[in-house]
Amino acid sequence: MKDHILEILTQVEKDYDIKILYACEAGSRMWGTSSEESDYDVRFIYIHRMDWYLSIDQKRDVIGVASGKCGFTTIRNFQYKKPDFPSPKLRN
């Protein structure tokens, strides 16, 4: 299963053009309460390329992927929130 999870994480990096900095197990397996039917929950921290952050567009910063018995979601995307600049006042 570890190899399968690593393959999916590698594919997520390619599909979303990101770099995963850290990935960890989450859910019932992490807490030691899993059963035979439990899925594998993986959370990860990632970064985008610089141009993603420099864009003026507001973009989705959460990635969620399901693959068989594996669920992958982000813990956090390291992102500076773009400031909300006040609208310029129009002159009459």
A tleap script that builds the chain and sets N, CA, C and O, in Angstrom:
source leaprc.protein.ff14SB
mol = sequence {
  NMET LYS ASP HIE ILE LEU GLU ILE LEU THR
  GLN VAL GLU LYS ASP TYR ASP ILE LYS ILE
  LEU TYR ALA CYS GLU ALA GLY SER ARG MET
  TRP GLY THR SER SER GLU GLU SER ASP TYR
  ASP VAL ARG PHE ILE TYR ILE HIE ARG MET
  ASP TRP TYR LEU SER ILE ASP GLN LYS ARG
  ASP VAL ILE GLY VAL ALA SER GLY LYS CYS
  GLY PHE THR THR ILE ARG ASN PHE GLN TYR
  LYS LYS PRO ASP PHE PRO SER PRO LYS LEU
  ARG CASN
}
set mol.1.N position { 0.815 -1.189 0.000 }
set mol.1.CA position { 0.000 0.000 0.000 }
set mol.1.C position { 0.867 1.266 0.000 }
set mol.1.O position { 0.511 2.268 -0.620 }
set mol.2.N position { 2.005 1.212 0.698 }
set mol.2.CA position { 2.892 2.380 0.743 }
set mol.2.C position { 3.321 2.792 -0.658 }
set mol.2.O position { 3.307 3.978 -0.986 }
set mol.3.N position { 3.701 1.824 -1.488 }
set mol.3.CA position { 4.119 2.133 -2.859 }
set mol.3.C position { 2.975 2.755 -3.654 }
set mol.3.O position { 3.185 3.687 -4.431 }
set mol.4.N position { 1.769 2.236 -3.455 }
set mol.4.CA position { 0.587 2.769 -4.143 }
set mol.4.C position { 0.344 4.220 -3.735 }
set mol.4.O position { 0.069 5.063 -4.590 }
set mol.5.N position { 0.439 4.517 -2.461 }
set mol.5.CA position { 0.241 5.878 -1.962 }
set mol.5.C position { 1.305 6.816 -2.537 }
set mol.5.O position { 0.990 7.933 -2.949 }
set mol.6.N position { 2.551 6.370 -2.565 }
set mol.6.CA position { 3.626 7.199 -3.122 }
set mol.6.C position { 3.408 7.461 -4.612 }
set mol.6.O position { 3.693 8.556 -5.098 }
set mol.7.N position { 2.909 6.470 -5.330 }
set mol.7.CA position { 2.604 6.655 -6.754 }
set mol.7.C position { 1.521 7.710 -6.944 }
set mol.7.O position { 1.618 8.560 -7.829 }
set mol.8.N position { 0.490 7.649 -6.107 }
set mol.8.CA position { -0.603 8.619 -6.220 }
set mol.8.C position { -0.098 10.022 -5.880 }
set mol.8.O position { -0.450 10.985 -6.562 }
set mol.9.N position { 0.715 10.148 -4.843 }
set mol.9.CA position { 1.259 11.459 -4.486 }
set mol.9.C position { 2.110 12.029 -5.617 }
set mol.9.O position { 2.051 13.227 -5.896 }
set mol.10.N position { 2.890 11.188 -6.260 }
set mol.10.CA position { 3.699 11.618 -7.404 }
set mol.10.C position { 2.795 12.090 -8.539 }
set mol.10.O position { 3.084 13.096 -9.187 }
set mol.11.N position { 1.709 11.371 -8.779 }
set mol.11.CA position { 0.771 11.751 -9.839 }
set mol.11.C position { 0.057 13.056 -9.491 }
set mol.11.O position { -0.184 13.880 -10.373 }
set mol.12.N position { -0.282 13.253 -8.222 }
set mol.12.CA position { -0.916 14.510 -7.791 }
set mol.12.C position { 0.029 15.676 -8.057 }
set mol.12.O position { -0.411 16.727 -8.521 }
set mol.13.N position { 1.314 15.511 -7.772 }
set mol.13.CA position { 2.289 16.571 -8.053 }
set mol.13.C position { 2.276 16.933 -9.532 }
set mol.13.O position { 2.305 18.113 -9.881 }
set mol.14.N position { 2.235 15.932 -10.402 }
set mol.14.CA position { 2.231 16.174 -11.845 }
set mol.14.C position { 0.920 16.819 -12.296 }
set mol.14.O position { 0.925 17.795 -13.045 }
set mol.15.N position { -0.205 16.262 -11.832 }
set mol.15.CA position { -1.517 16.737 -12.277 }
set mol.15.C position { -1.798 18.177 -11.861 }
set mol.15.O position { -2.411 18.931 -12.616 }
set mol.16.N position { -1.359 18.559 -10.682 }
set mol.16.CA position { -1.657 19.888 -10.149 }
set mol.16.C position { -0.460 20.844 -10.219 }
set mol.16.O position { -0.553 21.990 -9.780 }
set mol.17.N position { 0.650 20.375 -10.766 }
set mol.17.CA position { 1.869 21.182 -10.903 }
set mol.17.C position { 2.274 21.781 -9.555 }
set mol.17.O position { 2.456 22.991 -9.423 }
set mol.18.N position { 2.409 20.903 -8.563 }
set mol.18.CA position { 2.764 21.310 -7.205 }
set mol.18.C position { 3.965 20.507 -6.728 }
set mol.18.O position { 4.400 19.565 -7.391 }
set mol.19.N position { 4.487 20.884 -5.588 }
set mol.19.CA position { 5.539 20.125 -4.909 }
set mol.19.C position { 5.006 19.788 -3.522 }
set mol.19.O position { 4.686 20.687 -2.744 }
set mol.20.N position { 4.909 18.506 -3.211 }
set mol.20.CA position { 4.454 18.078 -1.895 }
set mol.20.C position { 5.651 18.130 -0.952 }
set mol.20.O position { 6.674 17.488 -1.188 }
set mol.21.N position { 5.506 18.899 0.109 }
set mol.21.CA position { 6.580 19.069 1.080 }
set mol.21.C position { 6.526 18.010 2.173 }
set mol.21.O position { 7.562 17.584 2.686 }
set mol.22.N position { 5.326 17.591 2.525 }
set mol.22.CA position { 5.164 16.641 3.625 }
set mol.22.C position { 3.843 15.922 3.453 }
set mol.22.O position { 2.832 16.549 3.133 }
set mol.23.N position { 3.835 14.626 3.661 }
set mol.23.CA position { 2.607 13.830 3.622 }
set mol.23.C position { 2.594 12.913 4.831 }
set mol.23.O position { 3.636 12.413 5.255 }
set mol.24.N position { 1.408 12.694 5.384 }
set mol.24.CA position { 1.304 11.824 6.553 }
set mol.24.C position { -0.030 11.079 6.543 }
set mol.24.O position { -0.988 11.479 5.882 }
set mol.25.N position { -0.055 10.001 7.288 }
set mol.25.CA position { -1.266 9.215 7.453 }
set mol.25.C position { -2.202 9.937 8.410 }
set mol.25.O position { -1.748 10.591 9.349 }
set mol.26.N position { -3.483 9.823 8.183 }
set mol.26.CA position { -4.481 10.463 9.043 }
set mol.26.C position { -5.629 9.479 9.264 }
set mol.26.O position { -5.624 8.380 8.711 }
set mol.27.N position { -6.591 9.869 10.056 }
set mol.27.CA position { -7.776 9.048 10.252 }
set mol.27.C position { -7.563 7.880 11.195 }
set mol.27.O position { -6.680 7.906 12.053 }
set mol.28.N position { -8.385 6.858 11.022 }
set mol.28.CA position { -8.410 5.734 11.964 }
set mol.28.C position { -7.088 4.973 12.028 }
set mol.28.O position { -6.720 4.475 13.092 }
set mol.29.N position { -6.385 4.876 10.937 }
set mol.29.CA position { -5.093 4.167 10.961 }
set mol.29.C position { -4.075 4.910 11.803 }
set mol.29.O position { -3.265 4.291 12.494 }
set mol.30.N position { -4.110 6.232 11.752 }
set mol.30.CA position { -3.197 7.023 12.560 }
set mol.30.C position { -3.515 6.846 14.055 }
set mol.30.O position { -2.611 6.759 14.886 }
set mol.31.N position { -4.800 6.796 14.375 }
set mol.31.CA position { -5.223 6.703 15.769 }
set mol.31.C position { -5.209 5.272 16.298 }
set mol.31.O position { -5.440 5.050 17.487 }
set mol.32.N position { -4.940 4.302 15.427 }
set mol.32.CA position { -4.899 2.906 15.867 }
set mol.32.C position { -6.269 2.299 16.065 }
set mol.32.O position { -6.416 1.316 16.791 }
set mol.33.N position { -7.277 2.876 15.424 }
set mol.33.CA position { -8.644 2.367 15.571 }
set mol.33.C position { -9.192 1.809 14.262 }
set mol.33.O position { -10.405 1.693 14.093 }
set mol.34.N position { -8.299 1.464 13.338 }
set mol.34.CA position { -8.743 0.987 12.021 }
set mol.34.C position { -9.250 -0.450 12.095 }
set mol.34.O position { -8.935 -1.200 13.019 }
set mol.35.N position { -10.043 -0.802 11.092 }
set mol.35.CA position { -10.537 -2.169 10.944 }
set mol.35.C position { -10.122 -2.666 9.560 }
set mol.35.O position { -9.470 -1.942 8.808 }
set mol.36.N position { -10.497 -3.886 9.230 }
set mol.36.CA position { -10.167 -4.453 7.910 }
set mol.36.C position { -10.730 -3.595 6.774 }
set mol.36.O position { -10.129 -3.518 5.703 }
set mol.37.N position { -11.875 -2.951 6.999 }
set mol.37.CA position { -12.549 -2.168 5.960 }
set mol.37.C position { -12.088 -0.713 5.915 }
set mol.37.O position { -12.522 0.038 5.041 }
set mol.38.N position { -11.231 -0.306 6.826 }
set mol.38.CA position { -10.808 1.096 6.880 }
set mol.38.C position { -10.027 1.499 5.636 }
set mol.38.O position { -9.237 0.728 5.089 }
set mol.39.N position { -10.274 2.719 5.215 }
set mol.39.CA position { -9.508 3.249 4.090 }
set mol.39.C position { -8.219 3.877 4.610 }
set mol.39.O position { -7.975 3.910 5.816 }
set mol.40.N position { -7.411 4.367 3.700 }
set mol.40.CA position { -6.156 5.033 4.037 }
set mol.40.C position { -6.344 6.521 3.785 }
set mol.40.O position { -6.588 6.936 2.652 }
set mol.41.N position { -6.233 7.309 4.817 }
set mol.41.CA position { -6.356 8.750 4.689 }
set mol.41.C position { -4.963 9.364 4.736 }
set mol.41.O position { -4.179 9.089 5.645 }
set mol.42.N position { -4.668 10.192 3.752 }
set mol.42.CA position { -3.364 10.832 3.663 }
set mol.42.C position { -3.594 12.336 3.551 }
set mol.42.O position { -4.424 12.784 2.761 }
set mol.43.N position { -2.874 13.094 4.324 }
set mol.43.CA position { -2.925 14.557 4.261 }
set mol.43.C position { -1.548 15.049 3.834 }
set mol.43.O position { -0.533 14.420 4.135 }
set mol.44.N position { -1.522 16.175 3.132 }
set mol.44.CA position { -0.221 16.664 2.687 }
set mol.44.C position { -0.176 18.183 2.635 }
set mol.44.O position { -1.193 18.859 2.485 }
set mol.45.N position { 1.037 18.690 2.764 }
set mol.45.CA position { 1.334 20.118 2.656 }
set mol.45.C position { 2.061 20.300 1.327 }
set mol.45.O position { 2.955 19.523 0.990 }
set mol.46.N position { 1.678 21.315 0.587 }
set mol.46.CA position { 2.281 21.503 -0.730 }
set mol.46.C position { 2.474 22.974 -1.051 }
set mol.46.O position { 1.927 23.854 -0.387 }
set mol.47.N position { 3.259 23.214 -2.080 }
set mol.47.CA position { 3.424 24.561 -2.609 }
set mol.47.C position { 3.212 24.524 -4.122 }
set mol.47.O position { 3.435 23.510 -4.784 }
set mol.48.N position { 2.770 25.675 -4.641 }
set mol.48.CA position { 2.629 25.851 -6.082 }
set mol.48.C position { 3.901 26.497 -6.627 }
set mol.48.O position { 4.809 26.857 -5.879 }
set mol.49.N position { 3.936 26.629 -7.940 }
set mol.49.CA position { 5.007 27.398 -8.576 }
set mol.49.C position { 4.796 28.874 -8.253 }
set mol.49.O position { 3.686 29.289 -7.920 }
set mol.50.N position { 5.840 29.646 -8.350 }
set mol.50.CA position { 5.792 31.069 -7.996 }
set mol.50.C position { 4.708 31.820 -8.765 }
set mol.50.O position { 4.014 32.651 -8.179 }
set mol.51.N position { 4.544 31.552 -10.058 }
set mol.51.CA position { 3.563 32.301 -10.846 }
set mol.51.C position { 2.133 32.097 -10.348 }
set mol.51.O position { 1.284 32.967 -10.541 }
set mol.52.N position { 1.860 30.969 -9.714 }
set mol.52.CA position { 0.532 30.726 -9.134 }
set mol.52.C position { 0.251 31.762 -8.048 }
set mol.52.O position { -0.854 32.298 -7.959 }
set mol.53.N position { 1.255 32.034 -7.230 }
set mol.53.CA position { 1.100 32.991 -6.133 }
set mol.53.C position { 1.063 34.431 -6.627 }
set mol.53.O position { 0.439 35.284 -5.996 }
set mol.54.N position { 1.714 34.706 -7.731 }
set mol.54.CA position { 1.782 36.065 -8.248 }
set mol.54.C position { 0.572 36.455 -9.088 }
set mol.54.O position { 0.441 37.613 -9.485 }
set mol.55.N position { -0.294 35.516 -9.356 }
set mol.55.CA position { -1.490 35.786 -10.134 }
set mol.55.C position { -2.440 36.702 -9.360 }
set mol.55.O position { -2.478 36.667 -8.130 }
set mol.56.N position { -3.192 37.508 -10.076 }
set mol.56.CA position { -4.173 38.364 -9.408 }
set mol.56.C position { -5.505 37.634 -9.205 }
set mol.56.O position { -6.394 38.137 -8.517 }
set mol.57.N position { -5.636 36.467 -9.797 }
set mol.57.CA position { -6.856 35.682 -9.658 }
set mol.57.C position { -6.884 34.942 -8.330 }
set mol.57.O position { -5.852 34.467 -7.855 }
set mol.58.N position { -8.063 34.845 -7.734 }
set mol.58.CA position { -8.245 34.033 -6.529 }
set mol.58.C position { -8.443 32.592 -6.988 }
set mol.58.O position { -9.344 32.315 -7.779 }
set mol.59.N position { -7.622 31.684 -6.509 }
set mol.59.CA position { -7.692 30.297 -6.969 }
set mol.59.C position { -7.971 29.368 -5.805 }
set mol.59.O position { -7.714 29.703 -4.649 }
set mol.60.N position { -8.487 28.226 -6.115 }
set mol.60.CA position { -8.762 27.212 -5.104 }
set mol.60.C position { -7.428 26.710 -4.545 }
set mol.60.O position { -6.506 26.418 -5.305 }
set mol.61.N position { -7.329 26.612 -3.226 }
set mol.61.CA position { -6.061 26.214 -2.610 }
set mol.61.C position { -6.180 24.930 -1.805 }
set mol.61.O position { -5.410 24.698 -0.873 }
set mol.62.N position { -7.148 24.102 -2.167 }
set mol.62.CA position { -7.322 22.801 -1.511 }
set mol.62.C position { -7.378 21.740 -2.599 }
set mol.62.O position { -8.033 21.925 -3.625 }
set mol.63.N position { -6.698 20.643 -2.376 }
set mol.63.CA position { -6.710 19.531 -3.327 }
set mol.63.C position { -7.271 18.309 -2.619 }
set mol.63.O position { -6.827 17.968 -1.523 }
set mol.64.N position { -8.222 17.661 -3.224 }
set mol.64.CA position { -8.780 16.425 -2.683 }
set mol.64.C position { -8.813 15.368 -3.772 }
set mol.64.O position { -9.291 15.630 -4.876 }
set mol.65.N position { -8.316 14.191 -3.479 }
set mol.65.CA position { -8.239 13.108 -4.458 }
set mol.65.C position { -8.682 11.813 -3.793 }
set mol.65.O position { -8.303 11.542 -2.653 }
set mol.66.N position { -9.472 11.020 -4.482 }
set mol.66.CA position { -9.853 9.696 -3.991 }
set mol.66.C position { -9.359 8.662 -4.995 }
set mol.66.O position { -9.510 8.827 -6.206 }
set mol.67.N position { -8.768 7.597 -4.472 }
set mol.67.CA position { -8.261 6.538 -5.340 }
set mol.67.C position { -8.448 5.204 -4.628 }
set mol.67.O position { -7.640 4.830 -3.778 }
set mol.68.N position { -9.501 4.497 -4.971 }
set mol.68.CA position { -9.767 3.213 -4.320 }
set mol.68.C position { -9.976 3.382 -2.834 }
set mol.68.O position { -10.882 4.096 -2.403 }
set mol.69.N position { -9.138 2.726 -2.050 }
set mol.69.CA position { -9.254 2.827 -0.601 }
set mol.69.C position { -8.410 3.959 -0.025 }
set mol.69.O position { -8.190 4.015 1.185 }
set mol.70.N position { -7.936 4.859 -0.879 }
set mol.70.CA position { -7.085 5.954 -0.405 }
set mol.70.C position { -7.787 7.287 -0.632 }
set mol.70.O position { -8.354 7.535 -1.696 }
set mol.71.N position { -7.738 8.131 0.378 }
set mol.71.CA position { -8.260 9.484 0.265 }
set mol.71.C position { -7.143 10.458 0.563 }
set mol.71.O position { -6.454 10.318 1.573 }
set mol.72.N position { -6.952 11.444 -0.296 }
set mol.72.CA position { -5.870 12.405 -0.137 }
set mol.72.C position { -6.467 13.803 -0.066 }
set mol.72.O position { -7.221 14.204 -0.953 }
set mol.73.N position { -6.136 14.537 0.971 }
set mol.73.CA position { -6.544 15.930 1.069 }
set mol.73.C position { -5.387 16.737 1.627 }
set mol.73.O position { -4.475 16.194 2.251 }
set mol.74.N position { -5.437 18.020 1.396 }
set mol.74.CA position { -4.353 18.866 1.864 }
set mol.74.C position { -4.535 19.235 3.324 }
set mol.74.O position { -5.655 19.404 3.805 }
set mol.75.N position { -3.429 19.354 4.012 }
set mol.75.CA position { -3.451 19.932 5.346 }
set mol.75.C position { -3.508 21.439 5.164 }
set mol.75.O position { -4.329 22.127 5.771 }
set mol.76.N position { -2.629 21.928 4.328 }
set mol.76.CA position { -2.557 23.368 4.106 }
set mol.76.C position { -1.699 23.643 2.883 }
set mol.76.O position { -0.690 22.982 2.639 }
set mol.77.N position { -2.121 24.616 2.141 }
set mol.77.CA position { -1.321 25.111 1.034 }
set mol.77.C position { -0.634 26.371 1.543 }
set mol.77.O position { -1.307 27.321 1.944 }
set mol.78.N position { 0.674 26.392 1.532 }
set mol.78.CA position { 1.372 27.588 1.980 }
set mol.78.C position { 1.102 28.695 0.982 }
set mol.78.O position { 1.582 28.662 -0.152 }
set mol.79.N position { 0.336 29.668 1.413 }
set mol.79.CA position { -0.053 30.737 0.512 }
set mol.79.C position { -0.221 32.015 1.312 }
set mol.79.O position { -0.833 32.035 2.380 }
set mol.80.N position { 0.332 33.061 0.770 }
set mol.80.CA position { 0.041 34.365 1.330 }
set mol.80.C position { -1.308 34.782 0.781 }
set mol.80.O position { -1.515 34.764 -0.433 }
set mol.81.N position { -2.220 35.152 1.646 }
set mol.81.CA position { -3.525 35.608 1.176 }
set mol.81.C position { -3.352 36.967 0.534 }
set mol.81.O position { -2.730 37.869 1.096 }
set mol.82.N position { -3.905 37.093 -0.637 }
set mol.82.CA position { -3.813 38.364 -1.332 }
set mol.82.C position { -4.617 39.408 -0.554 }
set mol.82.O position { -5.755 39.144 -0.164 }
set mol.83.N position { -4.045 40.577 -0.328 }
set mol.83.CA position { -4.761 41.595 0.441 }
set mol.83.C position { -5.966 42.119 -0.326 }
set mol.83.O position { -5.953 42.182 -1.555 }
set mol.84.N position { -6.995 42.491 0.403 }
set mol.84.CA position { -8.159 43.124 -0.200 }
set mol.84.C position { -7.907 44.623 -0.212 }
set mol.84.O position { -8.046 45.300 0.806 }
set mol.85.N position { -7.537 45.123 -1.367 }
set mol.85.CA position { -7.274 46.546 -1.478 }
set mol.85.C position { -8.594 47.296 -1.593 }
set mol.85.O position { -9.509 46.831 -2.273 }
set mol.86.N position { -8.707 48.436 -0.947 }
set mol.86.CA position { -9.942 49.214 -1.086 }
set mol.86.C position { -10.086 49.707 -2.515 }
set mol.86.O position { -9.099 49.981 -3.198 }
set mol.87.N position { -11.311 49.811 -2.948 }
set mol.87.CA position { -11.572 50.322 -4.296 }
set mol.87.C position { -11.145 51.776 -4.375 }
set mol.87.O position { -11.342 52.541 -3.431 }
set mol.88.N position { -10.561 52.154 -5.498 }
set mol.88.CA position { -10.183 53.566 -5.628 }
set mol.88.C position { -11.445 54.430 -5.677 }
set mol.88.O position { -12.457 54.039 -6.258 }
set mol.89.N position { -11.368 55.585 -5.069 }
set mol.89.CA position { -12.512 56.502 -5.071 }
set mol.89.C position { -12.576 57.201 -6.419 }
set mol.89.O position { -11.572 57.683 -6.943 }
set mol.90.N position { -13.753 57.240 -6.948 }
set mol.90.CA position { -13.943 57.896 -8.243 }
set mol.90.C position { -14.155 59.383 -8.018 }
set mol.90.O position { -14.858 59.798 -7.096 }
set mol.91.N position { -13.542 60.160 -8.865 }
set mol.91.CA position { -13.711 61.630 -8.773 }
set mol.91.C position { -14.950 62.042 -9.567 }
set mol.91.O position { -15.249 61.495 -10.628 }
set mol.92.N position { -15.633 62.991 -9.033 }
set mol.92.CA position { -16.821 63.509 -9.729 }
set mol.92.C position { -16.456 64.565 -10.713 }
set mol.92.O position { -17.330 65.110 -11.387 }
savepdb mol mol.pdb
quit
